[in-house]
Amino acid sequence: MRRTLFLAFASALLVLSYLIVFRMEISSHGEPARFIPADALFSFQQRDGVKALSEFASSPLGQQLAAIDFVDTGNKIGMDPKLALQLERFPDMVARIADDRVASALFGRRFTLALLPPLRPAEGGVEQFIRENVVLVCDPEQPAELLATLGKGYARFNEHTHLAVRQYGRHQIHRLSRNGETLSYAVVDGSILLAVNERQLRRCLDAFDGDLPSLAGESDYQRLKGNFSEVNRFIYFPLQALREFTATLLDRTEPPYRELIEKELATTIGFTAAAYGSQQQTVGRVVDRIEILFQREQVSAIAGRHLDITPAANSMLDLTTLNPMLYYWSNVLVFRDYLPSLAEESDGIASLATFTRLLKERTGKSIEEVFDLLGNEISMLVTPGGGGESYFSIPRALFFLRATDPEELRRIIEELCIAYDVQLTGRNYGPVDYIYWTPAPEDGLRPLYGFWDDLFFFGNSSNLVKEFVDARQTGNNLLDNQTIRRLDPGLQKENNSVVYIDTVAMLELAERVIGLLGTLIALEEREIAGKVRVVIADVIRPLLKGAKMYQASVSRSYFTADTVVVESVSQLAGGGE
């Protein structure tokens, strides 16, 4: 009887809702941040949330994740059964949410998740901390009031669910209880606010009413959100609030390595906020953007020197091959900033202290003076190893620097090689002179250095030297790569760094490295070797295989007077050629 009454009620309500929707426009939702207190630690906004989950579930990575038997793997390695079961259920949970009509109604248009600072000292684990301090703001496809009415009807005809309503100022807070768990929600201005901790929900209502400052009123948030108006996903990090919360947490918990954490935290001083946005522009093409705001007068001296470097055109784009595995360029290499670290290490490492003394004796130069011979531009070219029958071949790499005085730098290196009695062999290839370590067993394990005009380079492969020389002389370099032409976010614009990654090749390298590490562990720790092999075979390799859906990525970064900007474009499998 109860089931019949509930179905009749739900059907009538559904018909009524269609009639209402047919005669009215869906509420125009405002900025969700108007509900979020200004002291929020994190904010995540997603458009078409259910669609995004569905796309992930059907993606190669999602399918590989769903195919992993975490329970079986957990039994093999002695994992906590509860954790193994949670991992096992995660892909099913994603699939269920993607197919769930209630989830589609709530999250289908746009939802925002915010993590608020705890109202009392954190107790319990991470899961409890998240449950108590996360709030959701949902802007549903259908009018929120209709969905709330459906919720009331469901509670009325379900004996295991209880609904209570309490007045809070001019708002009503609904408490939906089931099996000892309570979820509080409120319908306000066309949005649905949900939280497990009702006190945090009340803070959101206070922010909306103007009794508390809201995130929407923060100048950093306004500026960054305005720059990401077209993205599907927007994540906001109030770095100042995160820094203060972390400092408070350190005082309360006294964790190990506290000094190291505080030292790293200090390097972020002056950086006030950051945001990340992502949008799939076309099939197989994803655009990402990061912006970090800073106050120049507050950042550290080292960070400030880097941030003061003006974006410039990349003068090393022709120092590449057509299909590298990795290419990197930057013009923010300030060698003198590494001197304090070198000084600290030289006091504790005898060999480094000996080197600095020998450098001065044999060349008449200090480390500072050697660094002054190098510019602040650097590029790195990495290609797959030479192959052959071996399972693991060392990637081939070359690094390039501009030398302000190539002949003087050459003299210093030659003097040091003589001092250390290094056996060297000189070679010439076209306009390039290079010198390699004579006893090197094979290419890829052949340390070398060389000069080409004002370029100083060093690496591990003479074959790669020949390839890059040929590519530079024929003009057949990175810019002729068709993938890069499709993805290029502005490699030839004025930048502070540029990166190209052949993701598939990098993941294949990672798979071989992990396999090699597993073998080394087996030699040292036979007891855990079996468990390591199981994790590699059952979990890591399937995930790496799925991650190959990300085929390639090109990114650029540049600095403005108060912002660090990173723009990236990625190619997904099935995106066309």
C-alpha positions as CSV (number, residue, x, y, z in Angstrom):
1,M,0.0,0.0,0.0
2,R,2.8,2.4,0.9
3,R,4.6,1.7,-2.4
4,T,1.4,2.3,-4.3
5,L,0.7,5.6,-2.6
6,F,4.3,6.7,-3.1
7,L,4.3,5.8,-6.8
8,A,1.0,7.7,-7.3
9,F,2.3,10.7,-5.4
10,A,5.6,10.7,-7.4
11,S,3.7,10.3,-10.7
12,A,1.4,13.2,-9.9
13,L,4.2,15.4,-8.8
14,L,6.2,14.6,-12.0
15,V,3.2,15.6,-14.2
16,L,2.8,18.7,-12.2
17,S,6.5,19.6,-12.5
18,Y,6.4,19.2,-16.3
19,L,3.3,21.4,-16.4
20,I,5.1,24.1,-14.3
21,V,8.3,23.8,-16.2
22,F,6.4,24.1,-19.5
23,R,5.0,27.5,-18.4
24,M,8.0,28.9,-16.6
25,E,11.7,29.5,-17.3
26,I,14.2,27.7,-15.1
27,S,15.7,30.0,-12.5
28,S,18.8,31.8,-13.7
29,H,21.4,30.8,-11.2
30,G,23.9,33.3,-9.8
31,E,27.5,32.8,-8.9
32,P,27.7,29.9,-6.4
33,A,30.5,31.7,-4.5
34,R,27.8,34.0,-3.0
35,F,27.0,31.1,-0.6
36,I,30.6,30.2,0.3
37,P,32.3,32.0,3.2
38,A,35.4,34.0,2.3
39,D,37.6,31.8,4.6
40,A,37.0,28.7,2.5
41,L,40.1,26.6,2.0
42,F,39.2,25.2,-1.4
43,S,36.5,25.6,-4.0
44,F,35.7,23.2,-6.9
45,Q,33.1,24.0,-9.5
46,Q,32.0,21.6,-12.3
47,R,29.5,22.1,-15.1
48,D,27.7,19.1,-16.5
49,G,29.0,17.0,-13.6
50,V,27.1,13.8,-14.4
51,K,28.3,14.0,-18.0
52,A,31.9,14.4,-16.9
53,L,31.6,11.3,-14.6
54,S,30.0,9.3,-17.4
55,E,32.8,10.3,-19.8
56,F,35.4,9.3,-17.3
57,A,33.7,6.0,-16.7
58,S,33.7,5.2,-20.4
59,S,37.2,6.4,-21.0
60,P,40.2,4.1,-21.4
61,L,41.5,5.1,-17.9
62,G,38.1,4.7,-16.3
63,Q,37.6,1.3,-17.9
64,Q,41.0,0.1,-16.8
65,L,40.3,1.3,-13.2
66,A,36.9,-0.5,-13.2
67,A,38.6,-3.8,-14.4
68,I,41.1,-3.9,-11.5
69,D,40.1,-6.5,-8.9
70,F,41.2,-4.6,-5.8
71,V,39.8,-7.2,-3.4
72,D,41.8,-10.0,-5.0
73,T,44.9,-7.8,-5.1
74,G,44.4,-6.8,-1.5
75,N,44.2,-10.5,-0.5
76,K,47.5,-11.2,-2.3
77,I,49.4,-8.4,-0.6
78,G,47.7,-8.3,2.8
79,M,45.9,-5.0,2.4
80,D,43.2,-3.9,4.9
81,P,40.0,-5.6,3.6
82,K,37.9,-2.5,4.2
83,L,40.3,-0.3,2.2
84,A,40.4,-2.9,-0.6
85,L,36.6,-3.0,-0.7
86,Q,36.3,0.8,-0.8
87,L,38.7,0.8,-3.8
88,E,36.8,-2.0,-5.4
89,R,33.5,-0.1,-5.1
90,F,34.8,3.3,-6.3
91,P,34.3,2.6,-10.1
92,D,30.9,1.1,-9.4
93,M,30.0,4.2,-7.4
94,V,31.1,6.5,-10.3
95,A,29.0,4.5,-12.7
96,R,26.0,4.5,-10.5
97,I,26.1,8.2,-10.0
98,A,26.5,8.8,-13.7
99,D,23.3,6.7,-14.3
100,D,21.4,8.0,-11.3
101,R,18.4,10.3,-12.0
102,V,18.6,12.1,-8.7
103,A,22.3,12.8,-9.2
104,S,21.6,14.0,-12.7
105,A,18.9,16.3,-11.3
106,L,21.2,17.7,-8.6
107,F,24.6,17.8,-10.4
108,G,23.7,17.7,-14.0
109,R,23.9,21.5,-14.7
110,R,26.5,22.8,-12.2
111,F,27.7,22.1,-8.7
112,T,30.3,23.6,-6.4
113,L,32.1,21.8,-3.7
114,A,33.9,23.9,-1.0
115,L,36.0,22.9,1.9
116,L,35.6,25.2,4.9
117,P,37.9,25.6,7.9
118,P,36.8,23.4,10.8
119,L,34.7,25.0,13.5
120,R,36.5,23.0,16.2
121,P,39.8,21.3,16.4
122,A,39.9,18.4,13.9
123,E,39.4,15.0,15.5
124,G,39.4,11.6,13.8
125,G,40.8,10.9,10.4
126,V,40.8,12.7,7.0
127,E,37.4,11.2,6.1
128,Q,35.7,12.7,9.1
129,F,37.4,16.0,8.5
130,I,36.0,16.1,5.0
131,R,32.5,15.0,6.0
132,E,32.2,17.7,8.6
133,N,33.6,20.6,6.6
134,V,32.5,20.1,3.0
135,V,29.5,21.9,1.6
136,L,27.8,21.5,-1.8
137,V,26.0,24.1,-3.8
138,C,23.9,22.6,-6.6
139,D,22.4,24.5,-9.4
140,P,20.0,21.8,-10.8
141,E,18.5,21.5,-14.3
142,Q,15.0,21.7,-12.9
143,P,13.8,24.4,-10.4
144,A,15.3,23.6,-7.0
145,E,12.0,24.0,-5.3
146,L,10.5,21.2,-7.3
147,L,13.3,18.9,-6.4
148,A,12.9,19.8,-2.7
149,T,9.2,19.0,-2.9
150,L,10.1,15.6,-4.4
151,G,12.5,15.0,-1.4
152,K,9.7,15.8,1.1
153,G,7.4,13.3,-0.7
154,Y,10.1,10.6,-0.6
155,A,10.7,11.1,3.1
156,R,7.0,11.0,3.8
157,F,6.4,7.6,2.2
158,N,9.7,5.9,3.3
159,E,9.5,4.6,6.8
160,H,13.3,4.5,7.1
161,T,13.7,8.2,6.3
162,H,12.8,11.2,8.5
163,L,12.5,14.8,7.4
164,A,12.5,17.7,9.9
165,V,12.4,21.4,9.0
166,R,13.9,24.2,11.1
167,Q,13.7,27.9,10.6
168,Y,17.0,29.7,10.4
169,G,16.5,33.4,9.9
170,R,14.6,33.8,6.7
171,H,15.6,30.4,5.5
172,Q,14.4,26.9,6.1
173,I,16.9,24.1,6.8
174,H,15.7,20.6,6.1
175,R,17.3,17.7,8.0
176,L,17.0,14.4,6.1
177,S,17.8,11.5,8.4
178,R,18.3,7.8,7.4
179,N,20.0,5.0,9.3
180,G,21.5,7.3,11.8
181,E,23.0,9.6,9.2
182,T,21.7,13.2,8.7
183,L,22.1,15.4,5.7
184,S,21.0,19.1,6.0
185,Y,20.0,21.1,3.0
186,A,18.4,24.4,2.1
187,V,16.8,25.8,-1.0
188,V,17.9,29.4,-1.6
189,D,17.6,31.6,-4.7
190,G,17.3,28.7,-7.1
191,S,20.2,26.7,-5.6
192,I,20.3,23.7,-3.2
193,L,22.9,23.8,-0.4
194,L,23.8,20.5,1.2
195,A,26.1,19.6,4.2
196,V,26.5,16.9,6.8
197,N,27.5,19.5,9.3
198,E,24.6,21.9,9.7
199,R,26.7,24.5,11.4
200,Q,28.7,24.8,8.2
201,L,25.5,25.1,6.2
202,R,24.4,27.9,8.4
203,R,27.6,29.7,7.7
204,C,26.8,29.5,4.0
205,L,23.4,31.0,4.6
206,D,25.1,33.8,6.6
207,A,27.4,34.5,3.7
208,F,24.5,34.7,1.3
209,D,22.7,37.1,3.7
210,G,25.7,39.3,4.1
211,D,26.3,38.5,7.7
212,L,29.6,36.9,6.8
213,P,32.0,37.9,4.0
214,S,31.5,35.6,1.0
215,L,34.0,34.3,-1.5
216,A,32.2,36.1,-4.2
217,G,33.2,39.4,-2.6
218,E,36.9,38.6,-2.5
219,S,38.9,40.6,-5.1
220,D,41.3,37.7,-5.9
221,Y,38.4,35.3,-6.6
222,Q,36.5,37.9,-8.7
223,R,39.5,38.5,-10.8
224,L,40.4,34.8,-11.4
225,K,36.8,33.7,-11.9
226,G,36.4,36.4,-14.5
227,N,39.4,35.0,-16.4
228,F,37.9,31.5,-16.4
229,S,34.3,32.3,-17.4
230,E,34.1,29.7,-20.3
231,V,35.6,26.6,-18.5
232,N,33.8,23.5,-17.6
233,R,35.8,23.0,-14.5
234,F,37.1,25.7,-12.1
235,I,39.2,25.1,-9.0
236,Y,40.2,28.0,-6.7
237,F,42.9,27.9,-4.1
238,P,43.1,30.8,-1.6
239,L,46.7,30.4,-0.9
240,Q,46.8,32.9,2.0
241,A,44.0,31.0,3.8
242,L,45.6,27.7,3.1
243,R,49.0,28.9,4.5
244,E,47.4,30.2,7.7
245,F,45.4,27.0,8.2
246,T,48.5,24.8,7.6
247,A,50.4,26.9,10.2
248,T,47.6,26.5,12.7
249,L,47.5,22.7,12.0
250,L,51.3,22.5,12.6
251,D,51.0,24.2,16.0
252,R,48.3,21.7,17.1
253,T,49.7,18.5,15.8
254,E,53.5,18.9,16.0
255,P,54.1,16.5,13.1
256,P,57.5,15.0,12.2
257,Y,59.5,17.1,9.7
258,R,57.8,20.2,10.9
259,E,60.8,22.4,10.2
260,L,61.0,21.2,6.6
261,I,57.2,21.8,6.1
262,E,57.5,25.3,7.6
263,K,60.5,26.1,5.4
264,E,58.6,25.1,2.3
265,L,55.6,27.0,3.5
266,A,57.7,30.1,3.8
267,T,58.6,29.9,0.1
268,T,54.9,30.5,-0.8
269,I,54.7,33.8,1.1
270,G,53.5,36.6,-1.3
271,F,51.5,34.2,-3.5
272,T,47.9,35.0,-2.6
273,A,45.6,32.9,-4.8
274,A,45.6,30.3,-7.6
275,A,43.1,28.9,-10.0
276,Y,42.8,26.1,-12.5
277,G,40.4,25.8,-15.3
278,S,39.8,23.1,-17.9
279,Q,37.6,22.9,-21.0
280,Q,37.3,20.3,-23.7
281,Q,37.0,22.5,-26.8
282,T,36.6,19.8,-29.4
283,V,36.6,16.0,-29.4
284,G,40.0,14.9,-28.2
285,R,41.3,18.4,-27.4
286,V,41.5,19.6,-23.8
287,V,42.6,23.1,-22.8
288,D,43.9,23.8,-19.3
289,R,44.9,27.0,-17.7
290,I,46.5,27.9,-14.4
291,E,46.9,31.4,-12.9
292,I,48.7,32.3,-9.7
293,L,48.5,35.7,-8.2
294,F,51.3,37.2,-6.2
295,Q,52.3,40.5,-4.5
296,R,55.8,41.3,-5.7
297,E,56.9,43.2,-2.6
298,Q,56.1,40.2,-0.4
299,V,57.6,37.2,-2.3
300,S,61.1,36.0,-1.4
301,A,64.1,37.5,-3.0
302,I,64.8,34.4,-5.0
303,A,61.3,34.1,-6.2
304,G,61.2,37.8,-7.0
305,R,64.3,37.6,-9.2
306,H,62.7,34.8,-11.2
307,L,59.4,36.6,-11.5
308,D,61.1,39.8,-12.7
309,I,62.5,38.0,-15.8
310,T,60.6,39.3,-18.8
311,P,58.9,36.8,-21.2
312,A,60.9,36.4,-24.4
313,A,60.8,34.5,-27.7
314,N,62.4,31.0,-27.4
315,S,65.7,31.2,-29.2
316,M,66.2,27.4,-28.8
317,L,63.2,26.0,-30.6
318,D,65.4,24.8,-33.4
319,L,67.5,22.7,-31.0
320,T,65.2,19.8,-31.3
321,T,64.4,16.8,-33.3
322,L,61.0,16.2,-35.0
323,N,59.6,13.7,-32.5
324,P,61.1,14.1,-29.1
325,M,59.7,12.4,-26.0
326,L,60.2,15.5,-24.0
327,Y,61.2,19.1,-24.8
328,Y,61.7,21.8,-22.2
329,W,62.8,25.4,-22.5
330,S,63.0,28.2,-19.9
331,N,64.7,31.6,-19.5
332,V,64.4,31.8,-15.7
333,L,67.5,29.8,-14.8
334,V,69.4,32.0,-12.3
335,F,72.5,29.9,-11.3
336,R,73.5,32.3,-8.5
337,D,70.4,31.3,-6.6
338,Y,71.8,27.8,-6.2
339,L,75.0,29.1,-4.5
340,P,73.6,29.1,-0.9
341,S,72.7,25.5,-1.3
342,L,76.0,24.6,-2.8
343,A,77.8,26.5,0.1
344,E,75.8,24.5,2.7
345,E,76.6,21.2,0.9
346,S,80.3,22.0,0.4
347,D,80.6,22.4,4.2
348,G,79.3,18.9,4.7
349,I,80.5,17.0,1.6
350,A,84.3,16.8,1.4
351,S,84.3,16.0,-2.3
352,L,82.4,19.2,-3.1
353,A,84.7,21.3,-1.0
354,T,87.7,19.7,-2.7
355,F,86.1,20.5,-6.1
356,T,85.6,24.2,-5.3
357,R,89.2,24.5,-4.1
358,L,90.5,22.7,-7.2
359,L,88.4,24.8,-9.5
360,K,90.0,28.0,-8.1
361,E,93.5,26.5,-8.1
362,R,93.5,25.2,-11.7
363,T,91.3,27.8,-13.5
364,G,91.6,30.9,-11.3
365,K,87.8,31.0,-11.2
366,S,85.2,30.6,-8.4
367,I,81.9,28.9,-8.9
368,E,80.2,32.3,-9.0
369,E,82.5,33.4,-11.9
370,V,81.8,30.1,-13.8
371,F,78.1,30.6,-13.4
372,D,78.5,34.2,-14.7
373,L,79.7,32.6,-18.0
374,L,76.2,31.0,-18.5
375,G,73.0,32.8,-19.6
376,N,69.6,32.2,-18.0
377,E,68.2,30.2,-21.0
378,I,68.2,26.4,-20.9
379,S,66.6,23.8,-23.0
380,M,66.4,20.0,-22.7
381,L,65.8,17.5,-25.4
382,V,64.9,13.9,-24.5
383,T,64.3,11.0,-26.9
384,P,63.7,7.3,-26.3
385,G,66.7,5.1,-26.0
386,G,68.3,3.3,-28.8
387,G,66.2,0.2,-28.3
388,G,67.9,-3.1,-29.1
389,E,67.1,-6.4,-27.3
390,S,67.5,-5.0,-23.7
391,Y,64.3,-4.5,-21.7
392,F,65.3,-1.1,-20.5
393,S,67.3,1.4,-22.6
394,I,68.4,4.7,-21.1
395,P,66.6,7.7,-22.7
396,R,68.9,9.9,-24.7
397,A,69.2,13.5,-23.5
398,L,70.9,16.8,-24.3
399,F,70.9,20.1,-22.4
400,F,71.7,23.4,-24.0
401,L,72.9,26.7,-22.4
402,R,74.0,30.0,-23.9
403,A,77.6,30.8,-23.0
404,T,78.6,34.5,-22.7
405,D,82.3,33.5,-23.3
406,P,82.4,30.0,-25.0
407,E,86.2,29.9,-25.2
408,E,86.7,30.7,-21.5
409,L,84.1,28.1,-20.5
410,R,85.8,25.6,-22.8
411,R,89.2,26.3,-21.1
412,I,87.8,25.8,-17.6
413,I,86.2,22.5,-18.5
414,E,89.4,21.2,-20.2
415,E,91.5,22.2,-17.1
416,L,89.1,20.4,-14.8
417,C,89.2,17.2,-17.0
418,I,93.0,17.3,-16.9
419,A,93.0,17.8,-13.1
420,Y,90.7,14.7,-12.6
421,D,92.6,12.7,-15.3
422,V,89.4,12.0,-17.3
423,Q,89.9,10.0,-20.5
424,L,88.3,11.9,-23.3
425,T,87.9,11.5,-27.0
426,G,87.1,14.5,-29.3
427,R,84.9,14.3,-32.3
428,N,83.5,16.7,-34.9
429,Y,80.2,16.5,-36.7
430,G,79.6,19.3,-39.1
431,P,79.9,22.6,-37.3
432,V,79.9,21.0,-33.9
433,D,82.8,19.9,-31.7
434,Y,82.0,17.5,-28.9
435,I,84.0,15.5,-26.5
436,Y,82.9,12.2,-24.8
437,W,84.2,10.0,-22.0
438,T,86.3,7.4,-23.8
439,P,85.5,4.3,-21.6
440,A,81.8,4.8,-22.1
441,P,80.3,1.3,-22.8
442,E,77.6,2.4,-25.3
443,D,75.6,5.3,-26.6
444,G,73.1,6.5,-24.0
445,L,75.7,5.9,-21.3
446,R,78.2,8.2,-23.0
447,P,78.7,11.5,-21.0
448,L,79.7,14.3,-23.4
449,Y,79.8,18.0,-23.8
450,G,80.4,20.3,-26.8
451,F,80.0,23.7,-28.3
452,W,78.3,25.2,-31.3
453,D,78.9,28.9,-31.7
454,D,77.7,30.4,-28.4
455,L,75.9,27.2,-27.4
456,F,77.3,24.9,-24.7
457,F,75.6,21.5,-24.5
458,F,76.1,18.3,-22.6
459,G,74.3,14.9,-22.5
460,N,74.7,11.2,-22.8
461,S,74.4,10.3,-26.6
462,S,76.6,11.2,-29.5
463,N,73.9,9.8,-31.9
464,L,71.5,12.4,-30.5
465,V,74.0,15.1,-31.1
466,K,74.1,14.1,-34.8
467,E,70.3,14.0,-35.0
468,F,69.8,17.4,-33.5
469,V,72.5,18.9,-35.8
470,D,70.9,17.4,-38.8
471,A,67.5,18.6,-37.7
472,R,68.8,22.2,-37.1
473,Q,70.5,22.4,-40.4
474,T,67.5,21.1,-42.4
475,G,64.9,23.0,-40.3
476,N,63.1,19.7,-39.6
477,N,62.4,20.3,-35.9
478,L,59.7,20.5,-33.3
479,L,57.6,23.1,-35.1
480,D,57.2,20.7,-38.0
481,N,55.6,18.1,-35.8
482,Q,51.9,17.8,-36.8
483,T,50.7,17.0,-33.3
484,I,52.4,20.2,-32.0
485,R,50.9,22.2,-34.8
486,R,47.4,21.1,-33.8
487,L,47.9,21.7,-30.1
488,D,50.3,24.8,-30.1
489,P,49.1,27.2,-27.4
490,G,51.7,29.8,-28.4
491,L,55.2,28.3,-28.5
492,Q,56.5,31.1,-30.6
493,K,55.0,33.8,-28.4
494,E,57.0,35.5,-25.7
495,N,57.2,33.0,-22.8
496,N,59.1,32.1,-19.7
497,S,58.9,28.4,-20.3
498,V,57.8,25.9,-22.9
499,V,57.1,22.1,-22.5
500,Y,56.2,19.4,-25.0
501,I,55.5,15.9,-23.7
502,D,54.8,12.8,-25.8
503,T,52.7,11.2,-23.0
504,V,52.5,7.8,-24.5
505,A,56.3,7.5,-24.8
506,M,56.8,8.9,-21.3
507,L,54.3,6.4,-19.8
508,E,56.0,3.5,-21.6
509,L,59.3,4.7,-20.1
510,A,57.6,4.9,-16.6
511,E,56.4,1.3,-17.0
512,R,59.9,0.1,-17.8
513,V,61.4,2.1,-14.9
514,I,58.8,0.7,-12.5
515,G,59.5,-2.9,-13.7
516,L,63.2,-2.3,-13.2
517,L,62.7,-1.0,-9.7
518,G,60.6,-4.1,-9.0
519,T,63.5,-6.2,-10.0
520,L,65.9,-4.3,-7.9
521,I,63.6,-4.6,-4.9
522,A,63.4,-8.3,-5.4
523,L,67.1,-8.6,-5.2
524,E,67.3,-6.7,-1.9
525,E,64.0,-7.6,-0.2
526,R,62.8,-11.0,-1.3
527,E,59.9,-11.1,1.2
528,I,58.1,-8.1,-0.3
529,A,59.2,-8.8,-3.9
530,G,56.1,-10.9,-4.6
531,K,53.8,-8.1,-3.3
532,V,55.6,-5.5,-5.4
533,R,55.2,-7.6,-8.5
534,V,51.4,-8.1,-7.8
535,V,50.9,-4.3,-7.4
536,I,52.8,-3.6,-10.5
537,A,51.0,-6.2,-12.6
538,D,47.5,-5.8,-11.2
539,V,47.3,-2.1,-10.5
540,I,50.1,0.1,-11.9
541,R,50.4,-1.3,-15.4
542,P,46.6,-1.2,-16.1
543,L,46.4,2.4,-14.9
544,L,49.4,3.4,-17.0
545,K,47.8,1.7,-20.0
546,G,44.6,3.7,-19.4
547,A,46.5,6.9,-18.9
548,K,47.8,6.6,-22.5
549,M,44.5,8.1,-23.5
550,Y,46.4,11.4,-22.9
551,Q,48.6,11.2,-26.0
552,A,50.5,14.5,-26.0
553,S,50.6,17.8,-24.3
554,V,52.1,21.2,-25.1
555,S,52.3,24.1,-22.6
556,R,53.7,27.5,-22.1
557,S,54.1,29.8,-19.1
558,Y,54.7,33.5,-18.7
559,F,54.9,36.1,-15.9
560,T,53.1,39.4,-15.7
561,A,53.5,42.1,-13.1
562,D,51.5,40.1,-10.6
563,T,50.5,36.8,-12.2
564,V,52.0,33.5,-13.2
565,V,50.1,32.0,-16.2
566,V,50.4,28.4,-17.5
567,E,48.4,27.4,-20.6
568,S,48.3,23.8,-21.8
569,V,46.6,21.9,-24.6
570,S,46.4,18.1,-24.6
571,Q,45.5,15.6,-27.2
572,L,43.3,12.7,-26.2
573,A,42.9,9.3,-27.9
574,G,40.3,9.5,-30.7
575,G,40.9,13.2,-31.3
576,G,41.8,12.8,-34.9
577,E,45.0,13.5,-36.7
